[in-house]
Amino acid sequence: MTDYRDAIPYLSPVWTHYTPIIVDRAEGAVIYGEDGNAYLDFTCGIGVTNTGHCHPKVVEAIRQQAGLLLHGQANIVMHKPMLELVNELRTVMPPVFDSFFFSNSGAEAIEGAVKLARHASGKPNIITFQGSFHGRTAGTMALTNSKTIYRSGYQPLPAGTFVTPYPYAFRYGWDEEKTSQWCLEELEFLLQTQTAPSETAAVLIEPVLGEGGYVVPPKSFMKGLRELCDRNGMLLIADEVQSGFGRTGRWFAFEHFDILPDIVVSAKGLGSGLPISGVFSRQDLMKKWAPGSHGGTYGGNAVAAASGVATIRAMRDENMLENARQRGLQMMTGLRHLQEEYPVIGDVRGMGLMIGTEFRTPDRQPDKATAKAVVHACQDRRLLLLTCGAWDNTIRWIPPLVVTAAQIDQALTVLKESLQEVVG
């Protein structure tokens, strides 16, 4: 029999590989490689396995549904898992969100949200933010600004997108309120110089910047953004693909800012590993979306929807949001103590279990080399981490929401050992 590893050279090289690990199985916060080693996984498949790897309730729901119905296309039949998922979502979302559309991936849902905004408003343009990541399709590449690699070689991209600064206080070297005010003023200036409110359908924002560096905006900015959209007749779309489903200690990150978006996009953590995403909005907007103008063969797949139902129930029944808050506080405290000892960590920021540590040189230049070296040193000690940000100089900490206090302590110990090795 041919060894399956012989297939590795045949994988497309467009995929980069952070590690050489071939997974045998995984459980909770731990991945077990075929080499017999156990790895503490603080990547979560890029923020997907919020309930941990192979949560028993999610696995059982998948097994049961797989024996009943694998696929029932939503235009042809309605199936129980999708309807159950709607009911579960209504228990965790503000009542204003009373209309739901399902897709497969975050990019696909972002495309859907933009199409909804354009139909509902009758206007063509979208404003997005520096550092944003919204997907890899042609439409979502046009909305993405976190790294040139995501767009390079594919341009020209679809028109109608305009970019404004994200309130990234640490990068500017200002306090939060100065940053907030300046970014709101820049957005107002954009509306005066590049796209008028009369032709702008929506502003699309990640309530916590993801791939762009795990940046938390000031509350005053988010409230000001909501007011600005209302005043100018523009919709506000929250991209909660990475920040949603408990990642920040609330069901959705926008809840931290006491605002309500008009449209919410969700994916990643919704299915605990199965591909499912959603566009959530109000009936009055959804009714303006012309029937048949959007769709998809696999959207709301029966097995994936069953996984979504089990995910929400497990998170609620096992108090995972509270654990995210408590373990997030533990991790943030530990990281800030290490920052005092190792000034190469220029900033520690985040919410819940969505935390970034940004590495800078003594003259405040982005320090990708150290960040990458620390990640590799952690990997050698069997802790898996990812970097992010325009310069890849921010380590992101995204363990599953079931992570234990002991596992957080273990990760902090590994980080300290790795910093001692790399920095001295």
C-alpha positions as CSV (number, residue, x, y, z in Angstrom):
1,M,0.0,0.0,0.0
2,T,1.2,3.5,-0.9
3,D,2.0,5.6,2.2
4,Y,-0.4,8.5,2.3
5,R,2.6,10.8,2.9
6,D,3.6,10.2,-0.6
7,A,0.7,12.5,-1.6
8,I,2.3,15.6,0.1
9,P,4.3,16.7,-2.9
10,Y,1.2,16.7,-5.0
11,L,-0.6,19.3,-2.8
12,S,-0.7,22.7,-4.5
13,P,2.2,24.9,-3.4
14,V,-0.2,27.8,-3.1
15,W,-0.9,26.4,0.4
16,T,1.7,27.5,2.8
17,H,2.3,25.2,5.8
18,Y,3.1,26.6,9.3
19,T,4.1,23.2,10.6
20,P,5.0,19.7,9.2
21,I,2.5,18.0,11.7
22,I,0.3,15.3,10.3
23,V,-2.7,15.0,12.7
24,D,-3.8,11.6,13.9
25,R,-6.6,12.9,16.1
26,A,-7.6,15.9,18.2
27,E,-9.5,16.5,21.4
28,G,-10.3,19.8,23.2
29,A,-7.3,22.0,23.1
30,V,-4.9,19.3,22.0
31,I,-3.8,17.9,18.6
32,Y,-2.1,14.5,18.6
33,G,0.3,14.0,15.7
34,E,1.0,10.7,14.0
35,D,4.5,11.0,15.6
36,G,2.9,10.4,18.9
37,N,3.4,13.9,20.2
38,A,0.6,16.0,21.8
39,Y,0.5,19.7,20.8
40,L,-1.4,22.4,22.6
41,D,-3.4,24.1,19.9
42,F,-3.8,27.8,20.3
43,T,-4.7,28.3,16.7
44,C,-8.2,26.7,16.6
45,G,-7.9,26.2,12.9
46,I,-7.8,30.1,12.7
47,G,-10.6,30.7,15.2
48,V,-12.9,27.8,14.1
49,T,-12.9,25.2,16.8
50,N,-14.3,27.4,19.6
51,T,-15.9,24.4,21.3
52,G,-12.6,22.5,21.1
53,H,-11.6,19.7,18.8
54,C,-14.3,17.0,18.4
55,H,-16.6,18.2,21.1
56,P,-18.7,15.1,22.0
57,K,-22.1,16.8,21.6
58,V,-21.1,18.3,18.3
59,V,-19.7,14.9,17.0
60,E,-22.9,13.1,18.1
61,A,-25.1,15.6,16.4
62,I,-23.1,15.2,13.2
63,R,-23.3,11.4,13.4
64,Q,-27.0,11.4,14.0
65,Q,-27.7,13.8,11.1
66,A,-25.4,12.0,8.7
67,G,-27.7,9.0,9.0
68,L,-30.9,11.0,8.3
69,L,-30.1,13.5,5.5
70,L,-26.7,14.7,4.1
71,H,-28.0,17.3,1.8
72,G,-31.3,19.0,1.1
73,Q,-31.0,22.1,-1.1
74,A,-32.7,25.0,0.6
75,N,-34.6,26.2,-2.5
76,I,-36.2,22.7,-2.9
77,V,-36.8,21.5,0.7
78,M,-36.6,22.8,4.2
79,H,-34.9,20.5,6.7
80,K,-35.1,20.4,10.5
81,P,-31.4,21.3,11.3
82,M,-31.6,24.6,9.4
83,L,-34.9,25.5,11.2
84,E,-33.5,24.5,14.5
85,L,-30.4,26.6,13.9
86,V,-32.6,29.6,13.2
87,N,-34.3,29.1,16.5
88,E,-31.0,28.7,18.4
89,L,-29.6,31.8,16.8
90,R,-32.7,33.7,17.9
91,T,-31.8,32.8,21.6
92,V,-28.3,34.4,21.4
93,M,-28.8,37.4,19.1
94,P,-30.7,40.6,19.8
95,P,-34.3,40.4,18.8
96,V,-33.8,42.9,16.0
97,F,-32.0,40.2,14.0
98,D,-35.0,38.2,12.7
99,S,-34.0,37.0,9.3
100,F,-31.2,34.5,8.5
101,F,-29.4,33.3,5.3
102,F,-26.8,30.6,5.3
103,S,-23.7,30.0,3.2
104,N,-20.6,27.9,3.5
105,S,-17.6,30.2,4.1
106,G,-16.9,33.6,5.6
107,A,-16.0,35.0,2.2
108,E,-19.2,33.7,0.7
109,A,-21.2,35.3,3.5
110,I,-19.4,38.6,3.1
111,E,-20.3,38.6,-0.6
112,G,-23.9,37.9,0.4
113,A,-23.9,40.7,3.0
114,V,-22.6,43.2,0.4
115,K,-25.2,42.1,-2.1
116,L,-27.9,42.5,0.5
117,A,-26.7,46.0,1.4
118,R,-26.6,47.0,-2.3
119,H,-30.1,45.7,-3.0
120,A,-31.6,47.1,0.2
121,S,-30.1,50.5,-0.2
122,G,-30.2,50.9,-3.9
123,K,-26.6,52.2,-3.7
124,P,-23.3,50.7,-5.1
125,N,-20.4,51.6,-2.9
126,I,-18.9,50.0,0.2
127,I,-16.4,51.5,2.7
128,T,-14.0,49.2,4.4
129,F,-11.0,49.7,6.7
130,Q,-7.2,49.5,6.5
131,G,-6.0,46.2,7.8
132,S,-9.2,44.4,7.1
133,F,-9.5,40.9,5.9
134,H,-12.8,39.8,4.4
135,G,-12.0,36.8,2.2
136,R,-10.2,35.6,-0.9
137,T,-12.9,35.7,-3.6
138,A,-12.6,38.5,-6.2
139,G,-15.3,40.5,-4.4
140,T,-13.9,40.1,-1.0
141,M,-10.3,40.6,-2.1
142,A,-11.4,44.1,-3.2
143,L,-12.6,44.6,0.4
144,T,-9.4,43.2,2.0
145,N,-6.4,45.4,3.0
146,S,-4.4,43.5,5.6
147,K,-1.6,42.3,3.3
148,T,-0.7,42.8,-0.3
149,I,-0.1,39.1,-0.9
150,Y,-3.9,38.6,-0.7
151,R,-4.4,40.9,-3.7
152,S,-1.1,40.8,-5.6
153,G,-1.4,39.4,-9.1
154,Y,-5.2,39.4,-9.1
155,Q,-5.8,43.1,-9.8
156,P,-7.8,44.9,-11.2
157,L,-10.4,43.8,-8.7
158,P,-14.1,44.8,-8.6
159,A,-14.7,48.5,-8.2
160,G,-16.9,50.3,-5.7
161,T,-14.7,49.8,-2.6
162,F,-13.2,52.7,-0.6
163,V,-10.8,52.4,2.3
164,T,-10.6,54.4,5.5
165,P,-8.2,54.2,8.6
166,Y,-9.0,51.7,11.3
167,P,-8.5,53.1,14.9
168,Y,-5.2,51.3,15.6
169,A,-4.0,53.5,18.5
170,F,-0.7,51.6,19.1
171,R,0.4,52.0,15.5
172,Y,-0.3,55.7,15.5
173,G,1.3,56.2,18.9
174,W,-1.8,58.2,20.2
175,D,-4.2,57.6,23.0
176,E,-7.5,55.9,22.2
177,E,-9.7,59.0,22.1
178,K,-7.4,61.0,19.8
179,T,-7.2,58.0,17.5
180,S,-11.0,57.5,17.6
181,Q,-11.7,61.2,16.8
182,W,-9.1,61.3,13.9
183,C,-10.4,58.1,12.3
184,L,-14.0,59.4,12.4
185,E,-12.9,62.7,10.9
186,E,-11.0,60.8,8.1
187,L,-14.2,58.8,7.4
188,E,-16.1,62.0,7.1
189,F,-13.4,63.4,4.8
190,L,-13.7,60.2,2.6
191,L,-17.5,60.9,2.3
192,Q,-16.6,64.4,1.1
193,T,-13.9,63.5,-1.4
194,Q,-14.3,59.9,-2.7
195,T,-17.8,58.4,-2.2
196,A,-20.8,60.4,-1.3
197,P,-23.4,59.1,1.2
198,S,-25.9,59.1,-1.6
199,E,-23.9,56.4,-3.4
200,T,-22.6,54.5,-0.4
201,A,-24.5,51.4,0.6
202,A,-22.6,50.4,3.7
203,V,-19.6,50.6,6.0
204,L,-18.1,47.1,6.6
205,I,-16.0,46.7,9.7
206,E,-14.5,43.9,11.9
207,P,-15.5,44.9,15.4
208,V,-12.1,43.5,16.4
209,L,-9.6,43.6,13.6
210,G,-8.5,40.0,12.9
211,E,-5.9,39.2,10.3
212,G,-4.9,42.9,10.4
213,G,-3.4,42.5,13.9
214,Y,-6.0,41.8,16.6
215,V,-6.8,45.4,17.2
216,V,-9.7,46.5,19.5
217,P,-11.3,49.8,18.5
218,P,-12.2,52.4,21.1
219,K,-15.9,52.2,22.2
220,S,-16.3,55.9,21.2
221,F,-15.2,55.0,17.7
222,M,-17.8,52.2,17.3
223,K,-20.6,54.4,18.7
224,G,-19.5,57.3,16.5
225,L,-19.4,55.0,13.5
226,R,-23.0,53.9,14.2
227,E,-24.1,57.5,14.5
228,L,-22.3,58.5,11.3
229,C,-24.0,55.7,9.4
230,D,-27.4,56.7,10.7
231,R,-26.9,60.3,9.9
232,N,-25.8,59.6,6.4
233,G,-28.3,56.8,5.5
234,M,-25.6,54.1,5.3
235,L,-25.9,50.5,6.6
236,L,-23.4,49.1,9.1
237,I,-22.1,45.6,8.4
238,A,-20.2,43.8,11.2
239,D,-17.8,41.1,10.0
240,E,-17.9,38.7,13.0
241,V,-16.4,35.8,11.1
242,Q,-13.5,35.5,13.5
243,S,-14.7,37.6,16.5
244,G,-18.1,35.9,16.8
245,F,-19.5,32.9,18.7
246,G,-18.0,33.6,22.1
247,R,-14.4,34.4,21.0
248,T,-14.4,37.8,22.8
249,G,-16.4,36.6,25.8
250,R,-19.7,37.7,24.3
251,W,-21.7,35.9,21.6
252,F,-20.6,38.7,19.2
253,A,-17.9,41.4,19.6
254,F,-20.3,44.2,18.7
255,E,-22.1,43.6,22.0
256,H,-19.1,45.1,23.8
257,F,-19.7,48.5,22.2
258,D,-23.4,48.9,23.0
259,I,-24.3,49.2,19.3
260,L,-26.4,47.2,16.8
261,P,-25.2,46.7,13.3
262,D,-27.7,46.4,10.4
263,I,-26.1,43.2,9.1
264,V,-24.0,40.6,10.9
265,V,-21.8,38.1,9.1
266,S,-20.8,34.9,10.9
267,A,-18.8,31.8,10.0
268,K,-15.8,30.0,11.6
269,G,-17.0,29.2,15.2
270,L,-20.6,28.7,14.1
271,G,-20.0,25.1,13.0
272,S,-17.1,23.9,15.2
273,G,-15.2,22.8,12.1
274,L,-17.9,22.1,9.6
275,P,-18.3,24.7,6.8
276,I,-21.2,26.9,7.5
277,S,-21.7,30.7,7.6
278,G,-24.5,33.2,7.8
279,V,-25.9,36.6,7.0
280,F,-28.1,37.8,9.8
281,S,-30.2,41.0,9.5
282,R,-33.7,42.5,9.9
283,Q,-36.8,41.4,7.9
284,D,-37.3,45.0,6.5
285,L,-33.9,44.8,4.9
286,M,-34.1,41.1,3.8
287,K,-37.4,41.8,2.1
288,K,-35.6,44.2,-0.2
289,W,-33.3,41.4,-1.4
290,A,-34.9,40.3,-4.7
291,P,-35.9,36.6,-4.5
292,G,-33.6,34.5,-6.6
293,S,-30.9,37.2,-6.8
294,H,-28.7,35.2,-4.3
295,G,-28.4,31.6,-3.4
296,G,-26.1,28.6,-3.3
297,T,-26.2,24.8,-3.6
298,Y,-24.8,23.9,-0.2
299,G,-25.8,26.9,2.0
300,G,-27.3,25.7,5.3
301,N,-26.2,22.1,4.6
302,A,-28.1,19.7,6.9
303,V,-25.1,18.2,8.6
304,A,-23.3,21.5,9.0
305,A,-26.5,23.1,10.4
306,A,-26.8,20.3,12.9
307,S,-23.3,21.0,14.0
308,G,-24.2,24.7,14.4
309,V,-27.2,23.8,16.6
310,A,-25.0,21.5,18.8
311,T,-22.3,24.2,18.9
312,I,-24.6,26.9,20.3
313,R,-26.2,24.5,22.8
314,A,-22.8,23.3,24.0
315,M,-21.5,26.8,24.4
316,R,-24.5,27.8,26.4
317,D,-24.9,24.7,28.5
318,E,-21.2,24.6,29.4
319,N,-20.8,28.4,30.1
320,M,-18.1,28.7,27.5
321,L,-18.5,32.5,27.3
322,E,-17.7,32.9,31.0
323,N,-14.7,30.6,30.6
324,A,-13.6,32.8,27.7
325,R,-13.8,35.8,29.9
326,Q,-12.0,34.2,32.8
327,R,-9.3,32.5,30.8
328,G,-8.9,35.6,28.7
329,L,-8.2,37.7,31.8
330,Q,-5.7,35.1,33.0
331,M,-3.9,35.1,29.7
332,M,-4.0,38.9,29.3
333,T,-2.5,39.3,32.9
334,G,0.2,36.7,32.2
335,L,1.1,38.3,28.9
336,R,1.4,41.7,30.4
337,H,3.7,40.5,33.1
338,L,5.9,39.0,30.4
339,Q,5.7,42.3,28.5
340,E,7.3,44.0,31.6
341,E,10.1,41.6,31.4
342,Y,10.5,41.6,27.6
343,P,9.9,45.0,26.1
344,V,10.1,43.5,22.7
345,I,6.5,42.8,23.3
346,G,5.3,46.3,22.4
347,D,1.6,45.8,23.0
348,V,-0.8,43.3,24.5
349,R,-4.4,43.8,23.5
350,G,-7.7,41.9,22.9
351,M,-11.0,40.8,24.3
352,G,-11.8,37.4,25.8
353,L,-9.8,34.8,24.1
354,M,-8.9,36.9,21.1
355,I,-5.6,38.4,22.1
356,G,-2.6,39.8,20.2
357,T,1.0,40.5,21.3
358,E,2.7,42.9,18.9
359,F,6.5,42.7,18.7
360,R,8.5,45.9,18.1
361,T,12.1,46.9,18.0
362,P,13.5,49.4,20.5
363,D,12.8,52.2,17.9
364,R,9.2,51.0,17.5
365,Q,9.7,49.3,14.1
366,P,7.7,46.2,13.4
367,D,9.7,43.1,14.5
368,K,8.6,40.2,12.4
369,A,11.8,38.3,12.9
370,T,11.4,38.0,16.6
371,A,7.7,37.2,16.5
372,K,8.4,34.4,14.0
373,A,11.3,33.1,16.0
374,V,9.2,33.0,19.1
375,V,6.4,31.1,17.3
376,H,8.9,28.5,16.1
377,A,10.4,28.2,19.5
378,C,7.0,27.6,21.0
379,Q,6.2,25.0,18.3
380,D,9.4,23.2,19.3
381,R,7.9,23.0,22.8
382,R,4.6,21.8,21.3
383,L,2.6,24.9,21.5
384,L,1.0,26.0,18.2
385,L,0.5,29.7,17.5
386,L,-0.1,32.0,14.5
387,T,1.1,35.5,13.6
388,C,-0.9,38.2,12.0
389,G,-0.8,41.9,11.0
390,A,0.5,43.7,8.0
391,W,4.1,42.9,9.0
392,D,3.4,39.5,10.6
393,N,4.8,40.8,13.9
394,T,1.8,40.1,16.1
395,I,1.2,36.7,17.7
396,R,-2.4,35.8,18.1
397,W,-3.7,33.9,21.0
398,I,-6.9,32.0,20.1
399,P,-7.2,28.9,22.2
400,P,-10.6,27.1,22.2
401,L,-13.2,28.4,24.6
402,V,-12.9,25.2,26.6
403,V,-9.3,25.8,27.4
404,T,-8.4,25.2,31.1
405,A,-6.5,27.4,33.6
406,A,-3.7,24.8,33.6
407,Q,-3.4,24.9,29.8
408,I,-3.2,28.7,29.9
409,D,-0.4,28.5,32.5
410,Q,1.3,25.9,30.4
411,A,1.2,28.2,27.3
412,L,2.5,31.2,29.3
413,T,5.4,29.0,30.6
414,V,6.3,27.9,27.1
415,L,6.2,31.5,25.9
416,K,8.5,32.6,28.6
417,E,11.0,29.8,27.8
418,S,10.8,30.7,24.1
419,L,11.4,34.4,24.8
420,Q,14.4,33.5,26.9
421,E,15.7,31.4,24.0
422,V,15.1,34.0,21.3
423,V,15.6,37.3,23.1
424,G,17.8,36.3,26.0
